[in-house]
Amino acid sequence: MKRRNFLKAGALGIVASLVPGYAENAIKSPAKKPNIIFILADDMGWSDLGCYGSEISTPNLDALAKGGIRFTQIHNTAKCMPSRACLLTGLYAQQCGMDKRPVHFSKNSVTLGDVLKAAGYRTLAAGKHHSLDSLYDQGFDRYYGLRDGCCNYFNPGKQRAGEGVPAQKRPGQRVWVIDDKTIVGYTPKEKDFYTTDYFTKYALDYLEEYKNEEKPFFLYLAYTAPHDPLQAWPEDIKKYEDRYKDGWEVLRKERYRRQIKLGLVDESMPLSEPTYEDWDSLSDEEKKTEARKMAVYAAMIDCMDRNIGKLIAKLKEVGKDKNTLIVFASDNGCSAEVVRLENQIGEIGSMTRWTSLGGNWANASNVPYRMFKNYSYEGGICTPMIAWWPGVIKEPGSITDHPGHFIDFMPTFIEASGASYPTEHNGFSITPYEGESLLPVLKGKSAGRRKPIFWQWGKGKAVLKGKWKLVAWEKKWSLYDMENDKTETNDLSANYPEVVKELKSIHAEWLVNCKKAVVK
C-alpha cells in the first residue's frame, strides 16, 4: 500500500522549529481568543512517548513537551467511551449517561463544541467519537470520523476488489460520519487509506479551508491509534522489527530508568509489581510473534506522532501558530484485552489480521504503574498529558504532578477562551461542570485541588481526596498515600480505617447524585 504524497514527506522533528526562541517572540498575554487543539490517543500507555521514557520515536510530541509542560497526574476514566464523554462535557460520564455503554448524551449536558461555538469559535473534529451522537450534531461545524469504538485501520468497511477480507469484529457494521452523513459500513475508495493518516488529512483540510477566517478555531483530533487491531504501514513496522526481541521485562526496566533520568519519577518511587510472564519460558516462535506485536504497536504510535508533525507544520503555514493552545492526552491506559477472531490470515500488522497487544506488553507500556485499561489503578487511569502554549506556559519543559481529570478540560478551555458555560441549552437545564481549570498550572501558579475526583467503570472504582486514594476492583478496597506512593505498592487500609470509611461514603454519595442528574 502506498501513502498519499502529503504523508511521504518527512515530518521528523518538525515541531522543534517552533520551539527554540519562540517564547521570547510570543505574545506575553493573548490579546485575542486563542486557537485550541486537543489531540487524543486511544489505549496508549503512560510510558509510550519518548518524553515519558519510551524508545518509540516521537520527536514531534517530545518537542511539544520541551516547549510546554508535562503532567504526571492527569487522569481519564480507564475506558475510551466515558473518557471522551468527560473530555467533551466537563461532567462525569455518570452525569451525562455515558458510563455503561454508548448512548446519546444526556440532555442536561453540552459539549466543548457547543460552548466554544457560542463563543465565536469555528469548531472542527476528526477521528473517533464513541457514542450514538454525531459530533456534527453536538456543536461541531465539521466532523469526519468513526462514530464507534474501533475499526480496521486500512478498511473499516467491505472487502474491496483485489484485496483480502479486512479483519473486523463486526463486519460491515462500523459507523462513520462525514458532516451530516452517517454511513454504516464505510468503505473508503482510496487505496492509501489508513485511519491515522486520513483523520489528519481532514484536519489539515479544515485548517486550509478556514485559514482566512478571523474567528479562532477549536480542533478536536481523536485518533484510534494505538487501539487494536494492531495494524501499521510495513515501512513503519520495519523500524522496530528487531527492537523488542529481548522481551517485556527488559523493556519495562529500560523505560523506568529513563523516567528517573527525565525527572518523571523519583528513585524512591518503586516499580509496581510485575504481572508479565517469564520471557524465557516462551518458545522461539512465540518470542518472534510477541516481538512483532510490540513492533506494530510502536509503529502505530510513530505514525501518529509523524501526523501530529504534519498538523503543526500546517498550523504554522496558515499563520495560526502564534496563539494556539495544544493539549495531548490518552483516553486510558494500555489495554490487556485480547480479541480473538477465527480464520485469521496474513501477517500481524496487516489489513487481514486482527491482533491485540496483550497484558504482558501492556504491563511494560504502563510502567511504572500497576494494571491496565478498565482498572481504576494508575495503570488504567493515569494519562501522559502535554500542554503547549508559547508565551503563556511560564516554564517550558517543566513537569507538574498537579492532580487532574478529563472533566478539567471544559473549565480550562472556558477560562482560556473567555467562553461562557450555559445554564440552559435547547430548552433543558444544564448540569454545572465538575472540573477545575488547569490554566493556573499552565501559568506557573500554585493550584491545589479543591474537590475530590471520582471513578467508576465496570468492576473498577476509586476516589482521590487530598493525598488519599481509595481504589477497588470488584469489592476489595485498598488505600494509598498518593503523595508518597503513586505506584500503589503499600495498601494502608488496615492502618487508616476511618479514612476508608469516609472515602467509601463520599464515593457512594457521589454515585447517587450523578444518577439523579441524568436527563434522557
N, C-alpha and C positions, 0 to 999 in steps of 0.2 A: 504494500500500500504506500502511495506517495502522498506527501502533505502538500497543502496549498503553499504557494510561494511565500506568503507572508509569514509562515511558520518556519521556513527553511533558513531564513536569515538568523544568524546567531544573536541571542539576547543575553549572552553570558555577562553577568555583572553590569547590565545596562543601568540599573538604578544607581550604581555607585557614582555615575556622572552627576546625579542630582544632589549628592550628599556633601562632598568636600567644599568647604567655604560657603555653603548655601545659607547657613543660619545667619551669617554676617550680612547677607544681602536681603534676607527675607524681611517682610514687614513684621514689626515687633508685636503689634496687636491688630488683627484683621480689621480693615476699615469696612469690609462688606462681608456678607454671609459666606462662609467657606463652602467649597465643594466637599462632599463626603463620599468616600468609597469604603464599603465594607466587603471584605473578601473572606469567604468561609470555606474551609476544607472539610472533608467528610471522613469520619473514623480515623483521623490521624493522631498518632500518639504524641505525648509531651516531648519526647526527645528526637523527633523525626526531622527537625530542621538543623542546619549547620550551627546557627546561633543558639540552639538549645542542646548542642552536644553531638549532633549526628555527623556521620561520614557522607551522607547524601549531599549532592551538590545543589545548594540553594542560594546562590550568590545574590539574587535579587531581594529575597526576603532578609538575608543577612545584612544587606546594605540598608534596608529599611530599619532594621534593628540598630545598626550603627548610627543612623541619623535620628533615631527615635527613642522609644522606651520599651523594654521588655517587662511583661508581668509574669510573675511566678505563681500567683494565687487567684487567678480568674477562673471561674467555674461555669460549666454547662450543666445539663441535666442527666448526663450519661446515656442519652438516646437522641438520635437525629431529629425526629419529629417534634418532641417537646422543646428541644433546644432552639429550634428555628422559630417556634411559636413565641418563646420568651424573648428572643432577639428582636423579633418584629413588633411585639406588642408592649414590652415592658412589664408584662404580667407573668405570673407563674402559669405554667401550662394548665394547672388545675383550675385557674380562674377563667381561662378562655376556652375550655372544653377540649384541649389537645393533649390530655395526659394519659390516654389509654390507646387510642387508635386514630388514624387520620379521619378527621371530620371537618365540618365547616367551622370557622372561627365563631366563637360566641358573639352575639350581637352587642355585648357590653364592652367590646374591645375595638381598638383602632390599631392600624399598623403604622410603621415609620413612613410608609408611602403616603398614607392619609395625612399624617401630621406635617410632614415636610412639604407635601404638595400644597397644603393650605397656607404654608409659609412662603410660597413663591418658588419652590424648587421644581426642576424637571426631575421626575422620578423614573429610574430605569432599573431593570432587573434582568439578569441572565443566569440560568443554572437551575438547580434543584429547589423545588418548594414542595414539601411533603405534607399535603393536606388535600381536601376536596375543593378548596378555593383556588382560583387562578389569581396570581398577583396582579394581573391586569384589571381585576375587579376589586382589588384591595388597595387602591390608591396609587398604583404604578401606571405611568403613561405608556410604557413599553415593557413587554415581557416575552422572552424566548427561553424555553427550557422544559425540564422534566417536572411534571406535577405528580411526583411519585417518589418512592423510596430509593430505588436503584434501577439500573438498566445495563444492557450490554453497551460498552463504550463505542464499539465500531458500528453497531446497527441495533438500535432498540426495537426495531420492528420486524417485518417479514423478510424471509430469505430473498436476496437479490440475485439476478441472473449471473451465472458464472461464479458464484460464491458458495461456501459451505453454509450449513444451517447455523445461525447465530445462537450461542448458548444463552438461554433465558429461563428464569424460574417460572414466569407466567407468559408463555409465548404469545406475542401479539397483543398483550393487554396493557402495556405500559402507556401512561397518559402523557401527552406532550402538549404544550401550549405555545402558540405564536400569536401574540397580541389577543385579538378577540376570537381566535380559532382554537378549539380544543380537539385534539386528534388522538384517538385510541389506536395504538399500534403504529406509531410514527416510523416510517421507513425512509431514511434520507436518500436523496438521489445522488448526493455527492459521494464518490468512492473514496475520497480522502477524509471522510467524516470520522471524528473522534471527539467525544463529548467535551473534554477539556479544551481542545482547540476551538471548537465551534461556540462554546459558551463565551470564550474570549473574543472570537471573531465578531459576535453580535455586540459585545460590549464596546469593541473598537469602532464598529459601525455607528453605534449610538453617539460616541464622542465626536465622530466626524460629522454626523448629521446635525448635531446641535452645537457645533463649535462656535457659531457666531451669535448664539443667544447671550443676552446679558444676565439672565437669571442663573443662579447656581444650580448644580445638579447633585442628586444623590444616586449613586450606583451601588446596587447590591449584586455582587458576583459570587454565586454559590456553587462551587464545584462539587462533583461527585467523587473526585479523587481524594484519597486512595481507597474508598469503599470497594468491597468486592462487587463484581468479579475482577480478579487481578488480570488486567489487560493493558498492554502498552505497545508502543511502536518498537519494532525489532531493534532499531539503532539505539534507542534509549536503554533497552534491556541489556544490550551488548556492553555498555559502560560498566555494568555491575555484575556481569555473569560469573566472575571469579571472586567477587568481593566477600561473599558470605559462606565460603567453604569451611570456615572454622567454627561455625555454629553460633547459637544464640547466647550461650554463656560468655563467650569471648566478646561478642558484640556488646552485651549488657555492661560488662566491666569497662570496656573501652569508652562507651558513652558516659558512664558515670565519672570516669577520670576527667574527661573533657568538661563535663558540667562543673566539676570542682574548679578546674583551671579557669573557666569562664566566669566564675563567681555566681553561678546559678544556684548551687547548693554548697553548703558548708561541710567540711570534712567530718564534723561532729554529727552530721545528718546521715544516718546509716541507710544503706540499701534495704529495701523491703525484702522479705523472704522470697527467694526464687520459686517459681512454680513450673519451670520448664523441665522437660525430660533430659536425661543424660544423652548428650550428642553422640558420645562414643558407643552408645547402645544401638545406634541406627546402623543399618547396612549401608554399603557404599551407594547403592541405588537410592535409598531413602535420603541420604545426605544430599545427593545430587538434586533430587526433587525439592527438598526443603530449601536449599540454596537458591534454586531457580525461583521459588515463590517469593523470597525476600528480594531478589534482584528485580523482579517485575514490580513489586510494591515500591521499591526505591525509584524505579524508572517513572512510575506514575507521579511521584512527588517531584522529581526532577523536571518532568514535563510541565507540571502545574507552575513551578517556580519560573520556568522559562516563559510561560504565557503571562505571568504577572509582570515580567520584564517588558513584554510587548505592550502591556497596558500602561505601564509607567512611561515608556517611550512615547506612546500616543498622547498621553496627558501632557507631556512636555511639548510635543509637536503642535498641538492645538492651543498652546498657551494657557493651559488651565492648571499649571503646576505651582503657581505662586501662592496659592491659598487653598490648599486641599488637605483635609484630614483623611488619612488612610488607616484602617484598622484591619488586622488579620487575626483569625482565630480558627479553632477546630470545633466541630459540633459535639464531639465526645471523644473519649479515649480510644486507642486502638482496640479493635474487636477480636475476641477469641471465638466468635461464632463461626461455624463451618457449614457451608451449603454443599450438599452432595446431590448431584444430578446423575441420572443413569445415562448410559451410552455416550459418555464423554469422548470426544475425539479431538485431535490436534494438540499442539504443544501448549504448555502453560504460558499464558500471556496472549494467546491468540483469540480471535473472534469466536471460534467454535468451542472454546473451553472455559467453563466457569470454575474458578479456583478461589478458595478463601485462604487468608494468611494463617489463621490458627493461633491457639493460645501460647505456644512456645515463643514464636517471634513477637507476639503482642506483649509478652512479659518484658522483652527487651525494648520494644518500642515505647512503652510507658515508663521506663526507668526514670527516676528512682522509685516511682510509686507502685502501690500494690493493686492488683486486679485490673479489670478491663471495662470496656463499654458494658452498659447495663448495671454495673455496680456503683454504689454511692461512695465507695472508697476513692481516693485521689486518682488512681489509675483510670477510673471511669469518668471522673468529672472535672479534672484539672486540665485546662487548655493552655497550649502555648499561645500567647497573645502579644502582638506587636502593634504599637500605635506610632504613627509618623506624622508630624505636623510642624514643619520647619518654622522657627520664629515664635512658636507657641510652647512647644516642649522645651523646657529650660535646660535640661541636662541630656543632650543627645548621647546615646549609648548607655544610658543608665538602666538599672534593673530595680524593680519595686516588688515588694511582697504584699502590697495592699490587697486585702481580700475583696473579691467582687464576684459578680454573677452576670449572666446574659441579660437579666432584667435591667441591668445598669445602662445598657446602650441607649434606650429611649431617653432617659433624663440627660445623658451625656450629650446626645445629638441635639436635644431641645435647647440645652444651655449654650452649646457651641453655635447654633444657628439662630437663636432668638425666636424659635417657633413657640407656639402655644399648644398645650395639651388640652383637648376639648373635654367639657363635662357632658356634652351630648353629641351624638352623631347618628344621622339617618333616623332620628326620632327615638333613639334609645339612650338611656343614661350610661355613661362610660365609667368603668371602674378606674379609680386613680392608679397610676402606675406604681409599681412596688420598688423599683430600683433607686439607687443613689448615683448621682453624677460622678463620673471619673475625671471630669475636666480639672478639678483642683490638683489631682495627682499628675496630670499631664503638665500642668504649670509649675510643678515642683513644690506644691504646698502640702503641708501635713494634713492628711484627711483620714481619720479613723472611721471605722464603720459604725453607724448608729444602730441599725436594725439587724436582727438575726437573718440568716439565709437558710432556706429550706429545700429539701429534695425529697421526691417520692416518684420512683419509676419501677414498675414491676415488683420484684421482691426486695429492691433496694430502697433505703430511706435514710435521711440524715438531717441534722440541724447544726448550724455553726453559730455560736453566740460568744463573742469575745474570743478568748483563746480556746474555748472548749468546742470540740466536735463530737457529737453523739451519732453513731452510724450503725446501721444494721443490714444484714442480708437475711431475709425472712424474719424470724422472731428474736434472734440474739443481738442485743445491743452491745456496742463497745464504745468506750470513751477515750478520747485522745486530747492531749495538750498540743494544739497546733502551733504554738509559739516555739516549742522545743522538740516536737515530734511530728513533722509534716509528712513523714513516710508511714505513719500509723503503725509503729512497731511495738508500742508499750501501752497495753489496754489498762486504763486506770479506773474502770467502772467499779471495781470492788473497793477502791480507796475513797471514792467520792460518790456514794450512793445518793446523797442529796442533790448533787449536780445532775445525775442521771434522771432522777425523778422530775426535776424541774424541766429539763430539756425534753423529756418524753411528753410532758404535759403541754408545753407550748407547741410541740410538733402536732399533737393531736388536735389542739385548738385551731392551729393554722389550717389544717386539712378540712375541718368542719366549715370554717369561714370561707375557704376557697370554693367549696361546693355550693355554698349559698349564693355566690356571686355570679354563677354561670347563667346566662340567658340564651336559650337555644332558639 
